[in-house]
């Protein structure tokens, strides 16, 4: 694009607040889609309520599939220079017994040769990154600030602006704070298309869906100093003696620990001493011994911070000049650390669908609607896996009923037997085939059923244990039924609706 044209479009954005695209929210998805569209020559206004570095306890682990999407967006450099830590997979610790689950080996075409069974020994392995969320977002914003087709404004979007005689969205009304007087004044920004990515606590969600996020637990966070992790370079998932706990390094000296605390559990009730009591007496003792001293020190020194663990299935949208994306319209339990991976893949796919070669004018509602329809169905190749895995694994790891306990045992044994490339390829956002998820989920279920059957008929006394076979068969039916209850509604909602 000619220099004079770029300059004219910049003046149009700065003077008249007009652009091809208005993006609300300079977070993970907002920065990614703004940068991707600007790379295609679109004129972009990026609006953010607070441009100061965010300080959050989630969005600190980017899976390999997210790294791949970040590179496709031209933003791969944003994980550099922020003291990010390479993550090679997971160390799952079940009742004190660990098993390493590295990210899978890849072939020359980027496929996973052992996605159906086993684990590859040789070949390239993709890696993820752990980092401080705020530092990463700052790098994304710097990329946008330095792009000639993007103008960034610190202002709070409050409502959509519609045409006088139609419900077509023309842009947004905002409140801009005067740095001298600190008073807020109304402002307006206009674009052919408004993309809203204002996060989990979205003001604009109600514009496209009546659904609200469902949260049955919270993650309470501590930041550990110089923690001695059992398997450095791996994320840690601790299961068994407490509700699920996550550990992953976010800097050379810092490790994030996230404790899942379901709502209204008696151990965290005020009468029992609150959440601190649960962490001190139940959760921290379940951590690996080498980590406990730094966790106890952090519990004493830090103020506890929390985030709701929300689930919000995606919604089909009719744009009419505006779309709402990112966490505003689709969330999953953060147990699997998939949120940013979904966001970057969504941004890359949407940018491809809105490319000027495919969609010359963003004012063409029909063309934008067609792009969004394609986005809704094509994204299911990865979101159906990542969203269902997050919800299903949490159901297995956090529940206490006997059927889910059998499934949990089957899951750990599945990993222990070395069947890891498929499961970890899905967790890492590398495998985009929902049928692989169905195969492994029910393989785990049948392994859990078999293990429970053997445990039942060999529990004695002596050879008389075989008399328990009818009971074991009944249990097998109940376990399979529970697996279906957990998996089928999720895969139907995330994969087929």
C-alpha positions as CSV (number, residue, x, y, z in Angstrom):
1,X,0.0,0.0,0.0
2,X,1.3,3.4,-0.9
3,X,2.8,5.5,1.9
4,X,0.4,8.4,1.2
5,X,-2.6,6.1,1.4
6,X,-1.3,4.6,4.7
7,X,-0.9,8.2,6.1
8,X,-4.3,9.2,4.9
9,X,-6.0,6.2,6.6
10,X,-4.0,7.0,9.8
11,X,-5.4,10.5,9.8
12,X,-8.9,9.2,9.2
13,X,-8.6,7.0,12.3
14,X,-7.0,9.7,14.5
15,X,-9.1,12.6,13.3
16,X,-12.5,11.1,12.5
17,X,-12.3,7.9,14.4
18,X,-13.2,5.8,11.3
19,X,-11.6,2.6,10.1
20,X,-12.4,-0.6,8.3
21,X,-12.5,-2.5,11.6
22,X,-13.0,-1.4,15.2
23,X,-11.7,-4.0,17.7
24,X,-12.8,-3.6,21.3
25,X,-10.3,-5.1,23.8
26,X,-6.6,-5.3,23.4
27,X,-6.2,-8.6,25.1
28,X,-5.2,-12.0,23.7
29,X,-7.8,-12.3,20.9
30,X,-8.2,-8.5,20.3
31,X,-4.5,-7.9,19.7
32,X,-4.2,-11.0,17.5
33,X,-7.2,-10.2,15.2
34,X,-6.3,-6.5,15.0
35,X,-2.7,-7.4,13.9
36,X,-3.8,-10.1,11.5
37,X,-6.3,-7.8,9.7
38,X,-3.8,-4.9,9.7
39,X,-1.3,-7.2,8.0
40,X,-3.9,-7.7,5.2
41,X,-4.0,-4.0,4.6
42,X,-7.2,-3.3,6.7
43,X,-7.4,0.0,8.7
44,X,-7.9,-0.9,12.3
45,X,-8.9,1.0,15.5
46,X,-8.0,-1.0,18.6
47,X,-9.7,0.2,21.8
48,X,-8.6,-0.8,25.3
49,X,-10.0,0.3,28.6
50,X,-6.6,0.1,30.4
51,X,-3.3,0.1,28.5
52,X,-1.3,-0.5,31.7
53,X,0.2,-4.0,31.9
54,X,-2.5,-6.5,33.1
55,X,-1.9,-8.6,36.2
56,X,-3.8,-11.8,35.9
57,X,-3.5,-15.4,37.2
58,X,-4.6,-17.1,34.1
59,X,-3.5,-17.0,30.5
60,X,0.1,-17.9,31.5
61,X,0.5,-21.2,29.6
62,X,0.5,-21.3,25.8
63,X,0.2,-24.8,24.3
64,X,2.2,-25.8,21.2
65,X,-0.9,-25.4,19.0
66,X,-1.2,-21.8,20.2
67,X,2.5,-21.2,19.4
68,X,1.9,-22.5,15.9
69,X,-1.1,-20.2,15.4
70,X,0.9,-17.2,16.9
71,X,3.6,-17.8,14.3
72,X,1.0,-17.9,11.5
73,X,-0.3,-14.6,12.7
74,X,3.2,-13.1,12.5
75,X,3.4,-12.6,16.3
76,X,5.7,-15.5,17.2
77,X,8.3,-13.0,18.5
78,X,6.0,-12.0,21.3
79,X,7.0,-14.9,23.5
80,X,10.7,-13.8,23.3
81,X,12.3,-11.4,25.7
82,X,9.7,-11.9,28.5
83,X,11.6,-14.6,30.5
84,X,9.2,-17.2,29.1
85,X,9.8,-20.9,30.0
86,X,9.7,-23.8,27.6
87,X,7.1,-26.4,28.4
88,X,7.6,-29.9,27.0
89,X,4.4,-31.6,28.2
90,X,2.8,-32.7,31.5
91,X,3.8,-34.5,34.6
92,X,0.6,-36.1,36.0
93,X,0.8,-37.1,39.6
94,X,-2.0,-39.3,40.8
95,X,-2.0,-40.1,44.5
96,X,1.8,-39.5,44.6
97,X,2.6,-41.6,41.6
98,X,4.0,-39.6,38.6
99,X,3.9,-40.2,34.9
100,X,5.5,-38.0,32.3
101,X,3.4,-37.1,29.2
102,X,5.6,-35.3,26.7
103,X,4.1,-33.5,23.7
104,X,4.1,-35.9,20.8
105,X,6.7,-36.4,18.1
106,X,5.8,-34.9,14.7
107,X,6.4,-36.0,11.1
108,X,7.7,-33.8,8.3
109,X,4.1,-32.8,7.4
110,X,3.3,-31.7,10.9
111,X,1.2,-34.8,11.7
112,X,1.3,-37.0,14.8
113,X,2.3,-40.5,13.6
114,X,1.3,-42.2,16.9
115,X,-2.0,-40.3,17.5
116,X,-4.0,-43.5,17.8
117,X,-1.7,-45.4,20.2
118,X,1.7,-45.4,21.8
119,X,4.4,-42.7,21.8
120,X,7.1,-41.8,19.3
121,X,10.7,-42.0,20.4
122,X,12.3,-40.0,17.6
123,X,11.3,-36.9,15.7
124,X,10.6,-33.2,16.3
125,X,8.5,-32.3,19.4
126,X,6.6,-29.1,19.5
127,X,6.8,-27.2,22.8
128,X,4.7,-24.7,24.7
129,X,5.6,-21.6,26.7
130,X,4.9,-20.4,30.3
131,X,5.1,-16.7,31.1
132,X,3.7,-13.8,33.0
133,X,0.4,-13.0,31.3
134,X,1.0,-9.2,31.6
135,X,4.4,-9.3,29.9
136,X,3.0,-11.3,27.0
137,X,0.0,-9.0,26.5
138,X,2.3,-6.0,26.6
139,X,4.4,-7.5,23.8
140,X,1.2,-8.1,21.7
141,X,0.2,-4.5,22.3
142,X,3.6,-3.3,21.3
143,X,3.3,-5.1,18.0
144,X,-0.1,-3.4,17.4
145,X,1.2,0.0,18.5
146,X,4.1,-0.4,16.0
147,X,1.9,-1.3,13.0
148,X,1.2,1.5,10.5
149,X,-2.4,0.3,9.9
150,X,-3.4,0.2,13.6
151,X,-4.3,3.1,15.9
152,X,-4.6,2.2,19.6
153,X,-6.8,4.2,21.9
154,X,-7.2,3.9,25.7
155,X,-11.0,4.3,26.1
156,X,-13.8,2.2,27.6
157,X,-16.4,0.9,25.2
158,X,-19.9,1.2,26.8
159,X,-22.4,0.4,24.1
160,X,-22.9,-0.3,20.4
161,X,-23.9,2.5,18.1
162,X,-26.6,1.6,15.6
163,X,-28.1,3.2,12.6
164,X,-31.1,5.5,13.1
165,X,-33.5,3.3,11.1
166,X,-31.9,-0.2,11.5
167,X,-30.2,-2.4,14.1
168,X,-27.0,-2.4,12.0
169,X,-24.0,-1.6,14.3
170,X,-21.9,1.3,13.0
171,X,-19.3,1.3,15.8
172,X,-19.1,1.9,19.6
173,X,-19.7,4.7,22.1
174,X,-16.9,5.0,24.6
175,X,-15.8,6.9,27.7
176,X,-12.3,8.4,27.5
177,X,-10.6,9.7,30.6
178,X,-8.9,13.1,30.4
179,X,-5.4,12.5,31.8
180,X,-5.3,16.0,33.4
181,X,-8.8,16.2,35.0
182,X,-9.5,12.4,35.2
183,X,-13.0,13.2,33.9
184,X,-14.6,10.8,31.5
185,X,-16.0,12.2,28.2
186,X,-18.1,10.5,25.6
187,X,-16.4,9.4,22.4
188,X,-17.4,7.5,19.2
189,X,-15.5,5.1,16.9
190,X,-16.8,3.8,13.6
191,X,-16.0,0.9,11.4
192,X,-17.5,-1.3,8.7
193,X,-17.1,-4.1,11.2
194,X,-16.9,-4.0,14.9
195,X,-15.2,-7.0,16.6
196,X,-15.7,-7.2,20.3
197,X,-13.2,-9.2,22.4
198,X,-13.9,-7.8,25.9
199,X,-13.2,-10.9,27.9
200,X,-14.9,-13.2,30.3
201,X,-16.8,-10.4,32.0
202,X,-18.1,-9.0,28.7
203,X,-20.5,-6.1,28.5
204,X,-21.4,-7.0,25.0
205,X,-22.2,-10.7,25.3
206,X,-25.9,-10.0,25.7
207,X,-25.8,-8.5,22.2
208,X,-25.4,-12.0,20.7
209,X,-26.5,-14.6,23.3
210,X,-28.7,-15.0,26.3
211,X,-26.4,-17.7,27.6
212,X,-24.3,-16.9,30.7
213,X,-21.1,-18.6,31.8
214,X,-21.5,-21.5,34.3
215,X,-18.9,-21.8,37.0
216,X,-18.9,-24.5,39.7
217,X,-15.4,-23.8,41.1
218,X,-12.7,-21.2,41.3
219,X,-8.9,-21.3,40.9
220,X,-7.1,-19.8,43.8
221,X,-3.6,-18.8,42.9
222,X,-0.2,-18.4,44.5
223,X,3.1,-17.4,42.9
224,X,6.0,-19.5,44.2
225,X,9.6,-18.4,44.4
226,X,12.3,-20.8,43.3
227,X,10.1,-23.8,43.7
228,X,11.8,-27.2,43.2
229,X,9.6,-28.9,40.7
230,X,9.8,-32.7,40.3
231,X,10.1,-32.4,36.5
232,X,11.4,-29.0,35.4
233,X,10.2,-28.0,32.0
234,X,6.8,-29.8,32.4
235,X,3.4,-28.6,33.6
236,X,2.3,-30.5,36.7
237,X,-1.2,-31.8,37.3
238,X,-1.8,-33.2,40.8
239,X,-4.8,-35.4,41.3
240,X,-6.1,-37.7,44.1
241,X,-5.8,-36.3,47.6
242,X,-7.3,-32.9,46.9
243,X,-9.2,-31.2,44.1
244,X,-7.1,-30.7,41.0
245,X,-3.9,-28.6,41.3
246,X,-1.8,-27.1,38.5
247,X,1.8,-26.1,38.7
248,X,3.8,-24.5,35.8
249,X,6.8,-22.3,35.6
250,X,6.1,-18.7,34.4
251,X,9.6,-17.3,34.9
252,X,13.1,-18.2,35.8
253,X,12.3,-17.9,39.5
254,X,8.5,-17.9,39.5
255,X,6.1,-20.9,39.4
256,X,2.3,-20.5,39.3
257,X,0.2,-22.9,41.4
258,X,-3.5,-23.0,40.9
259,X,-5.8,-24.7,43.4
260,X,-9.2,-25.8,42.2
261,X,-11.8,-25.1,45.0
262,X,-15.4,-26.0,44.2
263,X,-18.2,-23.8,45.5
264,X,-19.5,-24.5,48.9
265,X,-17.2,-27.3,50.0
266,X,-17.2,-27.7,53.8
267,X,-13.4,-27.6,54.0
268,X,-13.4,-24.1,52.7
269,X,-16.4,-22.8,54.6
270,X,-15.9,-19.7,56.8
271,X,-16.6,-21.8,59.9
272,X,-13.7,-24.1,58.9
273,X,-11.3,-21.3,58.4
274,X,-12.1,-20.5,54.8
275,X,-10.1,-21.1,51.7
276,X,-6.8,-20.6,53.5
277,X,-7.7,-23.5,55.7
278,X,-8.5,-25.8,52.8
279,X,-5.2,-24.9,51.1
280,X,-3.1,-25.2,54.2
281,X,-4.6,-28.5,55.5
282,X,-5.7,-30.3,52.3
283,X,-4.3,-28.9,49.1
284,X,-0.7,-28.0,49.9
285,X,-0.1,-31.4,51.7
286,X,-1.1,-33.0,48.4
287,X,1.7,-31.2,46.5
288,X,5.0,-32.9,45.9
289,X,7.2,-32.7,49.0
290,X,9.8,-30.5,47.2
291,X,7.2,-27.9,46.4
292,X,5.5,-27.6,49.8
293,X,7.9,-25.2,51.5
294,X,7.6,-22.5,48.8
295,X,3.8,-23.0,48.7
296,X,3.5,-22.5,52.5
297,X,5.7,-19.5,52.3
298,X,3.6,-18.0,49.5
299,X,0.4,-18.7,51.4
300,X,1.7,-16.8,54.4
301,X,3.1,-13.9,52.3
302,X,0.6,-13.3,49.5
303,X,-2.9,-12.2,49.2
304,X,-5.0,-15.0,47.7
305,X,-6.3,-14.2,44.2
306,X,-9.0,-16.2,42.4
307,X,-10.7,-16.6,39.0
308,X,-14.0,-18.4,38.3
309,X,-13.6,-21.6,36.2
310,X,-16.2,-20.9,33.6
311,X,-17.8,-22.9,30.8
312,X,-19.6,-21.1,28.0
313,X,-20.3,-23.0,24.7
314,X,-20.0,-21.0,21.5
315,X,-23.0,-19.2,19.9
316,X,-23.8,-18.8,16.2
317,X,-24.0,-15.1,15.4
318,X,-25.8,-12.9,12.8
319,X,-23.2,-10.0,12.5
320,X,-25.2,-6.9,11.4
321,X,-21.9,-5.0,11.7
322,X,-20.7,-6.5,14.9
323,X,-19.3,-9.9,16.2
324,X,-18.4,-10.9,19.7
325,X,-15.5,-13.4,20.1
326,X,-12.8,-14.7,22.4
327,X,-13.7,-15.4,26.1
328,X,-16.7,-13.2,25.7
329,X,-18.6,-16.0,23.9
330,X,-16.6,-19.2,24.4
331,X,-14.9,-20.5,27.6
332,X,-13.8,-23.8,29.0
333,X,-12.4,-24.9,32.3
334,X,-8.7,-23.7,32.5
335,X,-7.5,-27.1,33.8
336,X,-6.0,-27.8,30.3
337,X,-4.6,-24.3,29.7
338,X,-6.4,-24.1,26.3
339,X,-7.9,-20.6,26.3
340,X,-5.1,-18.7,24.5
341,X,-4.6,-21.6,22.0
342,X,-8.3,-21.4,21.0
343,X,-8.0,-17.6,20.8
344,X,-5.0,-17.6,18.5
345,X,-6.4,-20.3,16.2
346,X,-9.7,-18.4,16.0
347,X,-7.9,-15.2,15.1
348,X,-5.9,-16.9,12.4
349,X,-8.9,-18.7,10.9
350,X,-11.1,-15.6,11.0
351,X,-8.4,-13.4,9.4
352,X,-8.1,-15.9,6.6
353,X,-11.9,-15.9,6.1
354,X,-12.0,-12.1,6.1
355,X,-9.0,-11.7,3.8
356,X,-9.7,-9.0,1.1
357,X,-9.4,-11.7,-1.6
358,X,-12.3,-13.5,0.0
359,X,-14.3,-10.7,1.6
360,X,-13.5,-7.4,-0.3
361,X,-15.8,-5.3,1.8
362,X,-16.5,-5.8,5.5
363,X,-19.6,-3.7,5.0
364,X,-21.1,-6.6,3.1
365,X,-23.2,-8.3,5.8
366,X,-23.8,-11.4,3.6
367,X,-20.1,-12.0,3.0
368,X,-19.3,-11.5,6.7
369,X,-22.1,-13.7,7.7
370,X,-20.8,-16.4,5.3
371,X,-17.3,-16.0,6.9
372,X,-18.7,-16.3,10.4
373,X,-20.8,-19.4,9.5
374,X,-17.6,-21.1,8.2
375,X,-15.7,-20.0,11.3
376,X,-18.4,-21.5,13.5
377,X,-18.1,-24.9,12.0
378,X,-14.5,-25.1,11.0
379,X,-13.2,-24.0,14.5
380,X,-14.9,-27.1,15.9
381,X,-12.1,-29.2,14.6
382,X,-10.0,-27.9,17.4
383,X,-12.4,-26.3,19.9
384,X,-14.5,-29.5,20.2
385,X,-11.4,-31.3,21.3
386,X,-10.0,-28.6,23.6
387,X,-13.3,-27.6,25.2
388,X,-14.6,-31.1,25.7
389,X,-11.2,-32.3,27.1
390,X,-11.2,-29.4,29.6
391,X,-14.7,-30.2,30.9
392,X,-14.5,-34.0,30.7
393,X,-11.1,-34.2,32.5
394,X,-12.3,-31.9,35.2
395,X,-15.3,-34.1,35.7
396,X,-13.0,-37.1,36.0
397,X,-10.3,-35.5,38.2
398,X,-12.6,-33.5,40.6
399,X,-15.5,-36.0,41.2
400,X,-15.8,-38.4,44.0
401,X,-18.4,-41.0,42.9
402,X,-17.2,-44.6,42.3
403,X,-17.9,-44.6,38.5
404,X,-15.8,-41.5,37.9
405,X,-13.1,-42.9,40.3
406,X,-12.9,-46.0,38.0
407,X,-12.6,-43.7,34.9
408,X,-9.9,-41.7,36.7
409,X,-7.9,-44.9,37.4
410,X,-8.3,-45.9,33.8
411,X,-7.0,-42.5,32.6
412,X,-3.9,-42.7,34.7
413,X,-3.2,-46.3,33.7
414,X,-3.7,-45.4,30.1
415,X,-0.9,-42.8,30.4
416,X,1.3,-45.2,32.5
417,X,1.1,-47.7,29.7
418,X,2.7,-45.2,27.4
419,X,-0.4,-44.2,25.3
420,X,0.5,-40.5,25.4
421,X,1.0,-39.0,21.9
422,X,-2.6,-38.9,21.1
423,X,-3.9,-37.5,24.4
424,X,-1.1,-35.0,24.8
425,X,-1.3,-34.0,21.1
426,X,-5.0,-33.1,21.8
427,X,-4.2,-31.3,25.0
428,X,-1.5,-29.4,23.2
429,X,-3.8,-28.2,20.5
430,X,-1.8,-30.1,17.8
431,X,-4.4,-32.7,16.8
432,X,-7.5,-31.3,15.2
433,X,-9.6,-34.4,14.7
434,X,-12.5,-34.9,17.1
435,X,-12.7,-38.6,16.2
436,X,-9.3,-39.1,17.9
437,X,-10.8,-37.7,21.1
438,X,-13.8,-40.0,21.0
439,X,-11.4,-43.0,20.4
440,X,-9.2,-42.2,23.3
441,X,-12.0,-41.3,25.7
442,X,-13.8,-44.6,25.3
443,X,-10.5,-46.5,25.3
444,X,-9.9,-45.0,28.7
445,X,-13.4,-45.9,29.7
446,X,-13.0,-49.6,28.7
447,X,-9.6,-49.8,30.4
448,X,-11.1,-48.4,33.5
449,X,-14.0,-50.9,33.3
450,X,-11.5,-53.8,32.8
451,X,-9.3,-52.7,35.8
452,X,-12.4,-52.4,38.0
453,X,-13.6,-55.8,36.9
454,X,-10.3,-57.4,37.7
455,X,-10.1,-55.6,41.1
456,X,-13.6,-56.8,42.0
457,X,-13.2,-60.5,41.1
458,X,-9.7,-60.8,42.6
459,X,-10.6,-59.1,45.9
460,X,-11.2,-62.5,47.6
461,X,-11.5,-64.2,49.8
462,X,-9.4,-66.6,47.7
463,X,-11.1,-68.0,44.6
464,X,-14.5,-67.0,45.9
465,X,-13.9,-63.5,44.4
466,X,-15.2,-64.9,41.1
467,X,-18.6,-65.0,42.7
468,X,-18.5,-61.2,42.5
469,X,-18.5,-61.3,38.7
470,X,-22.2,-60.4,38.4
471,X,-21.6,-57.3,40.6
472,X,-18.6,-56.4,38.5
473,X,-20.7,-56.7,35.3
474,X,-23.3,-54.3,36.8
475,X,-20.5,-51.9,37.8
476,X,-19.2,-52.1,34.2
477,X,-22.5,-51.0,32.8
478,X,-22.7,-48.1,35.4
479,X,-19.2,-47.0,34.6
480,X,-19.9,-47.0,30.8
481,X,-23.1,-45.2,31.4
482,X,-21.3,-42.5,33.4
483,X,-18.7,-42.1,30.7
484,X,-21.5,-41.5,28.2
485,X,-23.2,-39.0,30.5
486,X,-19.9,-37.1,30.8
487,X,-18.8,-37.2,27.2
488,X,-21.8,-37.4,24.9
489,X,-23.6,-34.2,25.9
490,X,-20.3,-32.3,25.7
491,X,-19.3,-33.5,22.3
492,X,-22.9,-33.0,21.0
493,X,-22.9,-29.4,22.3
494,X,-19.4,-28.5,21.3
495,X,-19.1,-30.6,18.1
496,X,-22.4,-30.8,16.4
497,X,-24.7,-27.9,17.5
